[in-house]
Amino acid sequence: MAEEQWRARRGGVDTALRTSAIWAAVRALIDKQQAELGRPLRVLDLGGGTGGLAVPLAELGHEVTVVDPSPDALASLSRRSAERGVGARITAVQGDADSLDELIGDQRLDLVCCHGTLEVVDDPQATLAAVAPVLAPGGHLSLVAAGRLAVVLTRVLAGQFAQAHQALTSADGRWGSADPLPRRFDAQTLRDLVEQAGLVVEDLHGVRLFSDLVPSALIDSDADRAALLDLEEAASRHPQFAFLGELGAAMHVLARR
């Protein structure tokens, strides 16, 4: 299948609004690591599911292990990786953070990706405590987790003021019993969790600050999408308005062992 046809049908991690900012940060990190190590990276994608991140990483030549509890998701990963011709560089393993020692063995990893996983695990602190030891010295963690303030703003704009108040003040950042996510995080909580696991936070910023709030009809061209992404990048790192990063629908942490 031609590259253009595949991207039109599937979308690309490097172009989709939900993933492009995260991918840009991860890509810059892995390019730097590969240049320093002089070889492809050993990567673990914890909760990587159907391979939305693992396949692009494998396409860059890296060796990726995906650990996920869902056999259906791993079956989809196998089909996707075979379709893209990178099946030999991806290992799919059914499991979770509790079984990392057994699954990984003595291998130490250059990068662990934990995207959209910390919200749903039983114990976020235990998960990060299990991840840190499998990193090689100088290895990195890429952590993406749902942000609290974004859902507060979303509930306000929907006229659900009691739900917004609940999300703002609850310990878990949920807006009520019908909230589909078990928890959300603010930036300081994520920083504390990562540092408690013995890792050094090198970068922490919000992503999808505005894109989830903008009607899709207003982002119907590549130029519109690029302009919105540029705005979000500038806002998340503005020296005088750093608080804007907390509005991200997700928080992205890059940390080093």
N, C-alpha and C positions, 0 to 999 in steps of 0.2 A: 504494500500500500504506500502511495506517495506520501512524503512528509506533510505536504499541504493538506491532503485529504484527511490524514489522521488527526492533525491539529484542529481542523474544522469540525470533526466529529467528536473528538475527545476534549478539546481545549488543551492549553499548555500550562504547566506549573509556572512557567516564566512569564505568562501573559494574563492569566486570570486574576481578577481583582482580589480574590480571597487568598491567593497564594504568591503573587509575584513579588511582593515586598519581602516576604519570608524567604523565598527562593533566592532573591538577590543577596541577602545577607548570608545565607548558607553557602551559596556559590562562591562568594568572596572569601569566606573562611576556608572552604575546602581547597580552593585554588592556592591559597597561601600555605596551607598545610602540605599539599602535594609538592609544592616547590621546595619546601624545607626538607621533606622526607625523601624526595626523589623517587617516589613510587605511588601507585594508587592507594587510596585509603581503605582501611577496614572499618566498615560502618555497621552499626546496629540501628534499626528503625523499630522502636518499641511501640507496639500498637499500630504498626504501619499498614495493616489491613490490606487493601486491594492494590497497593503499590503506587499510589499517587506521587509519593516522593522517592520511593526506592527505585522505580524504573528510570526516572531521569538521572539519578545518581549512578546507576549501573550503565546508562548510556554514555556517561562521562568516563567510564572505565573502572569505576570503583567496585569493590566487593561488598555486597550488602546482605546482611542477615535481617530478615523481618520476623519479629516475634509478635504473635497476635493470638488471642484466645479463640477466635472465630474460624472454624474450618471452612466456612463458606467464603469468607473474605480471602483466605489463603488460596482457595481454589481459583478465585477471580484473579489474584496476583499471579498465579502460575500461567493462566491464560494470557494475561496482559504482557508478562515478561516474555513469553514465547512469541507472541505477536510482534513484539518490538525487537526480537532477536537477542535478548540479553538474559535469557533463562540460565545460562551457565554462570553468570555473575551474581545471581540472587538465590539465597537459601531461605526457604520458608519453613518456620518452626512454630508449631502450636504451643503456646505457653504464655506466661506473663512475667512481671518483674520478680515475683517470688521464686521463680525457677531459673533465673539468669545464671547463677553459679553453675548449675548442672548443665544448662544449655550451651553456655559459652566455654566452660572449662578453663583451661589455662590461657586461652587467647585473650589478649588485651587489645582494646579498640581505639582507633584514632578519633572517632566521632560517634556519639549516640544521639539520635533524634527522638524526642519525646513530644510529639505534636498532637494536641487534642486528646491526650491520655490522662493527664493529671486530674482533670475534672471528674473522671468517672471511676478511678481506682478506689479501693477501700481505704487506703491510707497513703496520702501523697508523700508524707515524710518518709515512710518505709520504702516507697517506690524509689525515691531519689537516693536513699541510703543503699539500695540494692544496685542502682545504676553506677554510682561513683566508683566503686572498686573495679568494675570491668573496663574502665578507661585506662589507657596507657598514660604514664607521666607525660604531661603536656597535651593530652587528648582533650577534646571539647565535648560539651553538652549543648545541644540546641533544643530549647524548651519553649513550646508554645502552649499557652493556656488562656481560657476565656477570661475577659476582663469584667470587673464588677460594674464600673461606672457606665459602661456602654449600655448595659441592660437597664440601668436606672433611667438614662436618657430616653431609651426606646420606649419604656413603659410610660414615661411622662408624655411623650409625643402621641402615644396611643390613648391618652386620657385615663390611664390606669394608675392613679396617683397613690392608692394604697399599696399596690404591687411595687411601685417605684420606691416607696418608703421602706417596704419590707426588704427589697434587694439592697438598699443602702445600709440598713442597720443590722441585718441578720448576719450571724457568724459565717454562714456559708455563701452569702451573696445570692441566694435564691429569692425569687419574687413570690413564691407560694408553693403549695403542694403540687400544683399542676406544672410547675417549671420542669422542662425536660432535662435540665442539667443538675447533677447532684451538688455542684459547687462552682463558684467563680472566685477570682483572685484580684487583689490589688497589687500594685508593683512592689510595695514593701514586703508584703507577705511572701511573694515569690522569691524575692531577694533573700529573705530570711531562711526559707526552706532550702534554697540552693546552697547557701553558705553553711547551714547546719549539716549538710551532707559532705562538707569538706572541700567544696569547689569555690573557685574565685570568679565572681561575676565580672565579665569584661564589657558587656553591653546589655542594656535592658531598655526596650522601647515599645511603644504601642504600635499596632498595625490595624488597618481598617478603621481609622478614626472617623471617617465620614462616609465611606463607600457603602456601608450597610444602610445608611439613611437616605441616600440619593436615589430617586426613582430611576429605574433602568432605562426609561425612555430618554433620560438626559445623559446617558453614557453609551451612545449607540455608534461611536466611532473610535478608532485607535487613538486619534488625537485627544478626544475627551478622556479616555481612560488614562492616557499618559499624563495629561494635565492633572487629573485627580490624584494619581499616584505621586506625582511631584509635590503637590500640595500636602498630602499626608506625610511624606518624608520630611518636608520642611517643618511642618507643624510639630511632628513628634520629636524633633531635635532642636527646636528653636531655643536659643539660650535664655530668652526672657519669658518664654511661655512653655516651659517644660511640662507644666501640669496638663497641657493638651494631650500628651502621650497617654495619660491615664484614661482618656476617652476611647482608647482602642478597643474594638470588639475582642481583640486578643492581645496578649502581652508576649513579646518575644525576648527570651533571655539567651545569651551566649555566655557560657562559663567554661573555665579551664580547670583541669586537675593539676 
